[in-house]
């Protein structure tokens, strides 16, 4: 799907075509830290119509669970599929240098998230599954010059926080805390390669006024 979307953006791509590339790239960049989701055995990027990773956590929950010391870890059996999926996404959506940098960050985070590593190594009931972050991208400006494109966009971010409530679930678990929403101003630079495929070569985001943490 990535190949068909990106190759369709020819010399003068439409705003709709550019939005497809940028929205997927933005979500993939966020999934580097918050991870994609597996739906019916198939890995997909989180997104406006995506599925929450999980709403509760316990010693027997999936794909994130608590160890006996309340460490939050990811089921290690999911790692090969997640790693392969994210490699395909990142190399298809970003230029080689940026894709390599993002993939390195993703692999470090993934390694820290699987047993015997741990997110939130403590005895308290405060740590739950990290993410996902769901993005809704609205393009506000597109400027194309030859094989380069500059894009401005506003990103509505829905972040499922890692904390938990005191509401108990079966198996001595807890319900994960409610969502937090934010707004980002983002800029992207895309380049078209010899095959006609557009990839993001750089991007930056800042919090919109009034949405700073």
Order of alpha helices (4+ residues) and beta strands (2+ residues): alpha-alpha-beta-beta-beta-beta-beta-alpha-alpha-beta-beta-beta-beta-beta-beta
